[in-house]
């Protein structure tokens, strides 16, 4: 496994050599820091704005994994570790001159590497599309918890954010031997009179119409995963019965006196605030803490705007799998980025479908292919992009002591990164979006990829 190593420390050459040797002995190949960076190790002996700015840049605002290591216990006791996480560090630990420190470093890097490899596998990237920090952070959490544990997971989020897709990802990454299928039960469709049968199954003759024996969700999910969609809709009586099965792994079919065993991974989803439901007495607190060992909150599309064009192209390809994805006219992609999506990703998918059904020819998608009711009003074009959110970001930077030069550089770098990502790495289209020449963007990217002039053992 490879990782870069940098020291934001004084001239303690002996400690530097000791740390480098110990980490290398744990099987980590140490390389110099270069851009783009990749996973890395950063040793520091004080917190400075320069350190935080470097973390933000090297981590690509959290996309890359960086382990920040305090050079001593006195150092870690004197710094705000939460600020380091906010700046881009994935974790902060202390070097205590023991072999355990190197092993802890190797263990974290190995875990992160495994998670990111799974995240970049075709089964994930081809279905759960997105490169935004909010989305990558969420998927890393889901993949890690799913792959390394078999505990219950609660998935929360607004309608249309992809809760069912994430539930399927949990099941796919589950490493239980001889794992069986995932069984999905939509709690909004359960008829109260038949709810017992849906969960527990029933014996022949248990009630009018029960002409044969039937397995319920608990039996069907045995050895696999039970996904309860919209679990917040369960009535309190069923919540109590579900809790008993989760705790004991036993149940009876309706009309039977025989106990049956079942073992399944429980994945639940809801668009409700279950903690608020608990406070108001509509959801059992003991069941909540059983199903929410891990809680994953899916971001709205408004919080992952960087993914809108990627998702649009993904849906376009799904609709026309045998054809090349057409380009988008400037007015089209601007509209897609600024439009509100109350239905989140599902809303965007429907929007793209309506456009593509009207699209003809091999040229780009144009504004005339938008349905009439989707076309923006005149006031739409006057939207102020440097609004209060923009001012808050600038104010936060100033409050943290960031100077005008660094703010300007960060704004430029962020704009370039967003444009290149939105255009799928196509520098020509990204340059057009940024209103600069292709040559200027190419030179800028080439300059940023040049390696650092300082060696990894020198002061930064």
Steps between C-alpha positions, in 0.01 A plus 500: 500500500630846405467827692682830496665627818561864596628663817366834624749481786826648625845361440474179705666285235523202736122488551440544127725207416340291776146568376593438136674171580221373728231574243700338220553191716120459514488450123414856395693628199591861576512747214542876469195722491390596149184640346257329460582368843325171579501360856757648734648543847562844645710540816468834681610664824269806499177613343532788257288647224766373257449145628121524463526651152733220394260236637214655306698504176668158534177327603314667215253620763460152650510282188847362575586326828758672720607379843621789716752394767592719796871463573440462876225473761562863602433608141171311461383634837557857382324494163137505388475157337149577373638790298751263338216268400309797361808605302520161329671247728327161514630432852740644757721282719810541713848355441622357829830347384370144523453229240125521564491847344630367169256209513211737568601708199522193278165369625322826417658534158417138418137544607463821299663343196261203513196726532608722211572199279148373565365849437670510160379154396263487199205376707513821705610762248261382229191534720571751777625787287667806650834660584388767747654501845159445664431194285848345527497547877161327525604207279825451692300475822252253349765280336718484811216411735347252256824321412656472846190439715161328478321748729170675432500818295247782490494703177335841524437765239239678294297323235696443181849509652574133429424315824409173327819505291704549817316210666596279206861618536495398868385151401755467220792601723393270784770235547300234685580152365220336296304824510150469350278756327373840606126515577330839467184593686341840445339591831265752334323221309435268793128450566448504880274192491768297318811651660563193716500277195732735310765478772445163665327296231199283581385141522231355278159585644637765737232741377241526225677481165815331635468195275873416506794549731695819425845622598526858619787747474682355803519156340585626152782719631659223710869490414474820297391861546161642596448850363210686659426805288326790678530326835362812668154405371481184714227512767616468861359148534714374213801691630481298821482171311787599271713589802439158653610320183810720462598432862424129518524377139177301551143536375176304449290486188144628540291203613802297618638412843843403367794737534709557187858626491614779273822693455523796269669834464248777556515809279234766550424821314281798573443859392382585851701631794471190717651668806222756482251217454643338815458825696139527389423138589444371147812285483646274768832625635624146567430398139667816371826418676482143368464603137727807512833345598627682193307795357566624147334824396478545123564856381242681291590582142525865607798399716676316217457739209840390364333169412206640301665493157665163568161356594333663199750336263460169684123506448545606137724198444250268668228625266717460188755229588605437139561865414757758603380737770425836336655823623294759682466855373622761746149619582396140564771410750462836672129432544561148630745633758273780624166322490343393830448124547238442770499131405881483507672248270168345398384846394815552290456159338145583399615836367772340285256238371254768385778682317647192335163381372491822296866498396573419135815489290863470604546859617491638853192523718346844446255719688220428254498139617388603848131447573308828495426494873868457583621815327619767747340840542687825430575557866685168513795644305551781751581265787788638710780243509703694758222467754499462878648148483795641306544780755488250789779293344718811461422612854594156639834518321570850633401399855753214480778738398513412130639785291365649178764328289414154635126565465545597136724202426259259669204647308686454171610145584146407609350642181747303286440180694120532468518579128736209423288261707173617344644447153629151582866603467452661158729805524366660183143511630621598848701791355192619311300485822770702684522757219872439449698351213570129470872577513470699823317215674744238371798702626330554834433129548852406390649749748292362786621146427869594529659337806594698806853638491560411864580145603266322731750528785541876469302769676185592313 
